[in-house]
Amino acid sequence: MAGRVSRRVVAAVTALGLAIGLGACSPGPARIDIGVDQVDGALPSDLTDQMQTLTETAMTAVGASGAIVSVSVPWSGQWVAGVGTSGEGGPKVDPAMTFKAVNVTRAMTCDVLYALVEKGTVALDDSIAEYVDSYPGESDITLGELCDSTSGLHGYLGAIFERVLATPERTWNPRELVAYGLGQPRAFEPGARFAESDTGYVLLGIVLERAANTPLNELFDEYVFQPLGMTSSSLPAGVGGGDRLKGSYLASGEDGKADCSAPTDMTDLTSSVGAAAAGAVSSVADLSTYVRALAVGARPYDVEQRLADARPVADSQPTWFTAKGGTYQGDSLVGQYGSLPGYMVAAFADRETGMSVVVVLNDSRASSNVARLLAWQLAALASKAPAADGRTAPELGLPWTVESLGEELAGYAICGE
């Protein structure tokens, strides 16, 4: 899509290292300036105090010991904070800690799709069968439908969930994950409507690897991470590197409800469980850059078609809550949210201004809607942030309030009073 915030592509050539025996430097990929003119300073303390309170409320609701939050308001300032501890009784949360980016990975997988479309390697209306012959029963599904989550394919995580909790260290083959999804009848015919499908994104990752003849993690590096300087991000098969935020999952007590006093450590769950649907590892700094680039259309392959004519998420949801192109759209906000055992994450940015909000909570037993609602609460506060000296605050109205979302979030609470 055309950038709604001015953008500049900076062809900054960086040295990757000396070529052995030649003593020459190899050029790195072009770095992209996303073009968001961010005030270099902190948001007002009265505003960040409110944000801190909202974050702590969400943590209590889901039984999380820690959270990391990044709120960037171009015309006003930033708030990046670690809240609580990394695991019960653990060290204070460092905002630079890494974690599984969970469903934000889906947007990244679609990035690779659109990059290969722009390159001419694939087309959105290509059938799966043009690249892999292992799934003849799904030959009527297109690559675009996999990205838009309109394929009708059932998810796989529910079928393996107990095994995932029991053996988090296991490395899963993407084709095995897909088999669990395809082993169930389709929910609907391809293209009929939107419904999240982790199976669809993992299958799309398999197709993209075959089409480009390149491992998916290398495609992520080439088209997603390196151009945006996302140095803390990767798509590993294992747990990923960096100083990791400890993640947990609350087991059930005798009454079948979450036992908020006994979190199970899921930090070492392998990313292979999520693969192209939820396997990326990142930091809030990287995800803030990423979701801004996605929202304002900063990359060469960002086209208007990807986010246009988005589908309603569900009949029960407001008409402004839609989905397309591996993203959710909440009015002018674009991003993703979701969970995998250990973490729930939400990352959204405004298409007009580049304002961004990223949140991660380190327990995943409750609905991941909690992460989305917290992010949207913080966005509501951020949208009213006062302008810094010499700047002008835009008229940015979102169709919700902190209070209305707070009532909804409380309905998902599984811990606390």
C-alpha positions as CSV (number, residue, x, y, z in Angstrom):
1,M,0.0,0.0,0.0
2,A,1.1,3.6,-0.4
3,G,2.6,4.9,2.8
4,R,0.3,7.0,4.8
5,V,3.3,8.4,6.7
6,S,6.1,9.8,4.5
7,R,8.8,7.2,4.1
8,R,12.3,7.1,2.9
9,V,14.2,4.1,1.8
10,V,17.8,4.5,2.8
11,A,20.2,2.4,0.7
12,A,22.7,2.2,3.5
13,V,25.3,-0.3,2.6
14,T,26.7,-2.1,5.7
15,A,29.7,-4.4,5.9
16,L,28.9,-8.0,6.7
17,G,32.5,-9.0,7.0
18,L,35.7,-9.5,5.1
19,A,35.5,-11.9,2.2
20,I,38.0,-14.7,2.9
21,G,41.1,-14.3,0.9
22,L,39.9,-11.1,-0.8
23,G,39.9,-8.6,2.0
24,A,36.8,-7.0,0.6
25,C,33.5,-6.1,2.3
26,S,30.2,-7.6,1.2
27,P,27.2,-5.3,1.0
28,G,24.3,-5.9,3.4
29,P,20.6,-5.4,2.5
30,A,19.2,-2.0,2.1
31,R,18.0,-0.6,5.5
32,I,14.5,0.9,5.4
33,D,13.7,4.1,7.2
34,I,10.0,3.7,8.0
35,G,9.6,7.5,7.9
36,V,7.8,8.0,11.3
37,D,9.1,11.3,12.8
38,Q,9.2,10.2,16.5
39,V,9.8,12.7,19.3
40,D,12.9,11.6,21.2
41,G,11.6,11.9,24.8
42,A,9.4,10.3,27.4
43,L,5.6,10.5,27.5
44,P,4.2,12.6,30.4
45,S,4.4,10.9,33.7
46,D,0.7,11.2,34.5
47,L,0.0,9.3,31.3
48,T,2.5,6.6,31.9
49,D,1.2,6.2,35.4
50,Q,-2.2,5.3,34.0
51,M,-0.5,2.9,31.5
52,Q,1.3,1.2,34.3
53,T,-1.9,0.7,36.3
54,L,-3.7,-0.7,33.3
55,T,-0.8,-3.1,32.6
56,E,-0.7,-4.3,36.3
57,T,-4.5,-4.8,36.2
58,A,-4.1,-7.1,33.1
59,M,-1.3,-9.0,34.7
60,T,-3.4,-9.7,37.8
61,A,-6.3,-10.8,35.7
62,V,-4.3,-13.5,33.8
63,G,-1.8,-14.5,36.6
64,A,1.2,-13.1,34.9
65,S,4.3,-12.2,37.0
66,G,5.7,-9.9,34.3
67,A,5.0,-7.8,31.3
68,I,6.9,-5.7,28.8
69,V,5.2,-2.7,27.2
70,S,6.3,-0.3,24.4
71,V,4.1,2.8,23.5
72,S,5.5,5.1,20.9
73,V,3.6,8.3,20.1
74,P,5.3,10.3,17.3
75,W,4.1,13.7,18.3
76,S,4.6,13.3,22.1
77,G,7.1,10.7,23.3
78,Q,7.7,7.1,24.3
79,W,7.1,4.7,27.2
80,V,9.0,1.4,27.3
81,A,8.8,-0.5,30.5
82,G,9.4,-3.9,32.1
83,V,6.8,-4.5,34.8
84,G,7.0,-7.2,37.5
85,T,9.4,-10.1,37.5
86,S,10.6,-12.6,35.0
87,G,8.9,-15.6,36.6
88,E,7.7,-16.0,40.1
89,G,10.4,-14.7,42.4
90,G,12.7,-14.0,39.4
91,P,14.6,-10.9,38.5
92,K,12.9,-7.6,37.5
93,V,11.7,-7.6,33.9
94,D,14.1,-6.0,31.5
95,P,12.4,-4.3,28.6
96,A,15.1,-5.7,26.3
97,M,14.2,-9.3,27.0
98,T,13.1,-11.5,24.1
99,F,10.0,-13.6,23.9
100,K,7.9,-15.6,21.4
101,A,6.1,-13.1,19.2
102,V,3.4,-15.7,18.7
103,N,0.7,-14.6,16.2
104,V,2.6,-11.6,15.0
105,T,4.5,-14.3,13.1
106,R,1.5,-14.7,10.8
107,A,1.8,-11.1,9.5
108,M,5.5,-11.8,8.9
109,T,4.8,-15.0,6.9
110,C,2.4,-12.9,4.8
111,D,5.2,-10.3,4.4
112,V,7.3,-13.1,2.8
113,L,4.4,-14.0,0.5
114,Y,4.0,-10.4,-0.7
115,A,7.7,-10.0,-1.1
116,L,7.8,-13.0,-3.3
117,V,4.8,-11.8,-5.2
118,E,6.6,-8.5,-5.8
119,K,9.6,-10.4,-7.0
120,G,7.5,-12.5,-9.4
121,T,8.2,-15.8,-7.7
122,V,4.6,-16.5,-6.8
123,A,1.1,-15.0,-7.2
124,L,-1.7,-14.6,-4.7
125,D,-4.1,-16.6,-6.7
126,D,-1.7,-19.5,-7.2
127,S,-2.9,-22.9,-5.9
128,I,-1.1,-24.7,-3.2
129,A,-0.8,-27.6,-5.8
130,E,1.5,-25.5,-8.0
131,Y,4.3,-25.8,-5.4
132,V,3.6,-28.9,-3.3
133,D,1.9,-32.1,-4.4
134,S,1.5,-33.5,-0.9
135,Y,-1.9,-32.0,-0.4
136,P,-4.1,-32.8,-3.4
137,G,-7.3,-32.4,-1.4
138,E,-6.4,-28.8,-0.8
139,S,-5.6,-27.8,-4.4
140,D,-8.6,-25.4,-4.5
141,I,-6.9,-23.2,-1.8
142,T,-4.8,-20.2,-3.0
143,L,-1.8,-18.7,-1.3
144,G,-3.8,-15.5,-0.8
145,E,-6.5,-17.4,1.1
146,L,-3.9,-19.0,3.4
147,C,-2.5,-15.5,4.2
148,D,-6.0,-14.0,4.7
149,S,-7.1,-17.0,6.9
150,T,-10.1,-17.6,4.7
151,S,-9.0,-21.2,3.7
152,G,-11.5,-23.0,6.0
153,L,-8.7,-25.2,7.4
154,H,-9.0,-26.3,11.0
155,G,-6.3,-25.4,13.4
156,Y,-3.8,-28.0,14.8
157,L,-2.8,-26.6,18.2
158,G,-5.8,-27.9,20.0
159,A,-5.1,-31.5,18.8
160,I,-1.6,-31.5,20.3
161,F,-2.0,-29.1,23.2
162,E,-1.6,-31.6,26.0
163,R,1.5,-33.1,24.4
164,V,3.0,-29.6,24.0
165,L,2.5,-28.9,27.7
166,A,4.0,-32.3,28.6
167,T,7.1,-32.1,26.3
168,P,7.8,-28.5,25.6
169,E,11.3,-29.3,24.4
170,R,10.1,-31.4,21.5
171,T,10.9,-30.1,18.0
172,W,7.9,-30.5,15.6
173,N,8.0,-30.9,11.9
174,P,5.8,-28.3,10.1
175,R,4.3,-31.1,7.9
176,E,3.3,-33.0,11.0
177,L,1.5,-29.9,12.4
178,V,-0.3,-29.4,9.1
179,A,-1.4,-33.1,9.1
180,Y,-3.2,-32.5,12.4
181,G,-5.1,-29.6,10.9
182,L,-5.9,-31.4,7.6
183,G,-7.1,-34.4,9.6
184,Q,-10.2,-32.5,10.5
185,P,-13.1,-31.5,8.1
186,R,-12.9,-28.0,6.7
187,A,-14.9,-25.4,8.6
188,F,-16.1,-23.8,5.3
189,E,-15.2,-23.6,1.6
190,P,-12.1,-21.5,0.7
191,G,-12.8,-17.8,0.5
192,A,-16.2,-17.9,2.2
193,R,-15.3,-16.1,5.4
194,F,-12.5,-15.3,7.9
195,A,-11.5,-17.8,10.6
196,E,-8.0,-18.0,12.2
197,S,-6.1,-21.1,11.1
198,D,-2.6,-21.8,12.4
199,T,-2.6,-24.8,9.9
200,G,-3.0,-22.4,7.0
201,Y,0.0,-20.3,8.0
202,V,2.2,-23.3,8.6
203,L,1.2,-24.6,5.2
204,L,1.9,-21.3,3.6
205,G,5.4,-21.4,5.1
206,I,6.0,-24.8,3.5
207,V,4.8,-23.5,0.2
208,L,7.0,-20.4,0.3
209,E,10.1,-22.4,1.2
210,R,9.4,-24.7,-1.8
211,A,8.7,-21.7,-4.2
212,A,11.8,-19.8,-3.2
213,N,14.0,-22.9,-2.6
214,T,15.1,-21.3,0.6
215,P,14.5,-22.1,4.3
216,L,11.7,-20.0,5.9
217,N,14.0,-18.6,8.6
218,E,16.3,-17.2,5.9
219,L,13.3,-15.7,4.1
220,F,12.3,-14.0,7.3
221,D,15.8,-12.6,7.7
222,E,15.9,-11.4,4.1
223,Y,12.5,-9.8,3.8
224,V,11.4,-9.0,7.4
225,F,14.2,-8.7,10.0
226,Q,17.3,-7.4,8.2
227,P,15.6,-4.5,6.2
228,L,14.2,-3.1,9.5
229,G,17.3,-3.7,11.6
230,M,15.4,-6.2,13.8
231,T,18.6,-7.6,15.4
232,S,16.8,-9.3,18.3
233,S,14.4,-11.2,16.1
234,S,14.6,-14.7,14.5
235,L,12.5,-17.7,13.4
236,P,14.2,-20.6,15.2
237,A,13.2,-24.2,15.5
238,G,14.3,-24.2,19.1
239,V,13.8,-21.6,21.8
240,G,15.7,-18.7,20.4
241,G,18.4,-16.6,21.9
242,G,18.8,-13.5,24.0
243,D,17.9,-12.8,27.6
244,R,14.5,-14.4,27.5
245,L,11.5,-13.4,29.5
246,K,10.3,-16.4,31.4
247,G,6.9,-17.6,30.2
248,S,4.3,-19.7,32.1
249,Y,1.1,-21.6,31.8
250,L,-1.3,-22.1,34.7
251,A,-2.4,-25.7,35.2
252,S,-5.9,-26.6,36.4
253,G,-6.7,-27.2,40.0
254,E,-9.0,-29.9,41.3
255,D,-12.0,-27.7,40.4
256,G,-10.9,-27.5,36.7
257,K,-10.1,-23.8,37.0
258,A,-6.7,-22.2,36.6
259,D,-4.5,-22.7,39.6
260,C,-3.0,-19.2,39.8
261,S,-0.6,-20.2,42.6
262,A,1.2,-22.9,40.5
263,P,2.5,-21.6,37.1
264,T,4.2,-24.1,34.9
265,D,7.4,-22.8,33.3
266,M,7.1,-22.9,29.5
267,T,10.1,-20.7,28.6
268,D,11.8,-23.6,26.9
269,L,8.9,-24.4,24.6
270,T,10.4,-24.7,21.1
271,S,9.3,-22.3,18.5
272,S,8.7,-25.3,16.2
273,V,5.3,-25.6,17.8
274,G,4.3,-22.3,16.2
275,A,6.4,-22.4,13.1
276,A,5.2,-20.0,10.4
277,A,2.0,-19.3,12.5
278,A,3.5,-18.4,15.8
279,G,7.2,-19.3,16.0
280,A,9.1,-15.9,15.7
281,V,11.1,-14.7,18.7
282,S,11.5,-10.9,19.1
283,S,11.6,-7.9,21.5
284,V,9.2,-5.0,22.0
285,A,11.7,-2.6,20.4
286,D,11.8,-4.8,17.3
287,L,8.1,-5.4,17.2
288,S,7.4,-1.7,17.5
289,T,9.6,-1.0,14.5
290,Y,8.0,-3.9,12.7
291,V,4.3,-3.1,13.3
292,R,4.9,0.6,12.3
293,A,6.5,-0.5,9.0
294,L,3.5,-2.8,8.4
295,A,0.9,-0.1,9.2
296,V,2.4,2.8,7.2
297,G,3.5,0.6,4.3
298,A,7.2,1.2,4.4
299,R,8.5,-1.8,2.6
300,P,8.7,-2.1,-1.2
301,Y,6.2,-5.0,-1.2
302,D,3.6,-3.3,1.0
303,V,0.6,-2.8,-1.3
304,E,-2.8,-1.4,-0.7
305,Q,-4.4,-4.6,-1.8
306,R,-3.1,-6.5,1.2
307,L,-5.2,-4.6,3.8
308,A,-8.1,-3.5,1.6
309,D,-11.6,-5.0,1.8
310,A,-10.9,-6.6,5.1
311,R,-13.4,-9.3,6.3
312,P,-15.4,-8.9,9.6
313,V,-13.7,-10.9,12.4
314,A,-17.1,-12.3,13.5
315,D,-20.8,-11.4,13.4
316,S,-20.6,-10.7,17.2
317,Q,-17.8,-8.1,16.8
318,P,-18.1,-4.4,15.7
319,T,-17.9,-3.7,12.0
320,W,-14.6,-1.8,12.5
321,F,-12.9,-5.0,13.8
322,T,-11.7,-6.8,10.7
323,A,-9.0,-9.0,9.3
324,K,-6.9,-9.5,6.2
325,G,-3.4,-10.1,5.0
326,G,-2.3,-11.8,8.2
327,T,-3.4,-8.8,10.3
328,Y,-6.3,-7.6,12.3
329,Q,-7.6,-4.1,11.9
330,G,-9.2,-2.2,14.8
331,D,-10.4,1.0,13.1
332,S,-7.2,2.7,12.0
333,L,-4.9,0.3,14.0
334,V,-3.3,-2.6,12.2
335,G,-1.5,-5.5,13.8
336,Q,-1.7,-8.9,15.3
337,Y,-2.3,-10.6,18.7
338,G,-2.4,-14.1,20.1
339,S,-0.8,-16.6,22.4
340,L,1.3,-19.8,22.7
341,P,2.0,-21.6,26.0
342,G,4.1,-19.1,27.9
343,Y,3.1,-15.8,26.4
344,M,0.4,-13.6,25.0
345,V,1.3,-10.7,22.8
346,A,-0.3,-7.9,20.9
347,A,1.3,-5.4,18.5
348,F,-0.7,-2.6,16.8
349,A,0.1,0.6,15.0
350,D,-1.9,3.5,13.5
351,R,-2.0,3.7,9.7
352,E,-2.2,7.5,9.7
353,T,0.4,8.5,12.3
354,G,2.6,5.5,13.0
355,M,1.6,5.5,16.7
356,S,2.4,2.0,18.0
357,V,1.7,-0.2,21.0
358,V,3.3,-3.5,21.8
359,V,2.5,-5.6,24.9
360,V,3.6,-9.0,26.2
361,L,2.3,-10.8,29.3
362,N,4.2,-13.9,30.5
363,D,1.3,-16.2,31.1
364,S,-1.0,-17.6,28.5
365,R,-3.8,-19.6,30.2
366,A,-6.4,-16.8,29.8
367,S,-7.8,-15.6,26.5
368,S,-5.3,-13.7,24.3
369,N,-8.1,-11.1,24.0
370,V,-6.6,-9.7,27.2
371,A,-3.4,-8.7,25.3
372,R,-5.4,-7.1,22.5
373,L,-7.7,-5.2,24.9
374,L,-4.7,-4.0,27.0
375,A,-3.0,-2.8,23.8
376,W,-6.1,-1.0,22.7
377,Q,-6.6,0.6,26.1
378,L,-3.0,1.9,25.9
379,A,-3.7,3.1,22.4
380,A,-6.7,5.1,23.6
381,L,-4.6,6.8,26.1
382,A,-1.7,7.4,23.7
383,S,-4.0,8.9,21.1
384,K,-4.8,11.7,23.5
385,A,-1.1,12.4,24.4
386,P,-0.2,16.1,24.4
387,A,2.1,17.4,21.7
388,A,5.7,18.1,22.6
389,D,7.2,21.5,22.0
390,G,7.1,22.4,18.3
391,R,4.8,19.5,17.4
392,T,1.1,19.3,16.7
393,A,-1.2,16.5,18.0
394,P,-3.3,15.0,15.3
395,E,-7.1,14.4,15.6
396,L,-7.0,10.6,16.2
397,G,-10.3,9.2,17.5
398,L,-10.7,5.5,18.2
399,P,-14.1,3.9,18.6
400,W,-13.6,2.7,22.1
401,T,-12.6,4.0,25.5
402,V,-10.3,2.7,28.3
403,E,-13.4,2.2,30.5
404,S,-15.4,0.2,27.9
405,L,-12.5,-2.1,27.2
406,G,-11.7,-2.5,30.9
407,E,-15.2,-4.0,31.4
408,E,-14.6,-6.4,28.6
409,L,-11.1,-7.3,29.8
410,A,-12.5,-8.1,33.3
411,G,-14.7,-10.7,31.8
412,Y,-11.6,-12.7,30.7
413,A,-10.0,-12.6,34.2
414,I,-9.0,-15.9,35.6
415,C,-7.0,-14.7,38.6
416,G,-7.1,-12.0,41.2
417,E,-10.1,-11.0,43.3
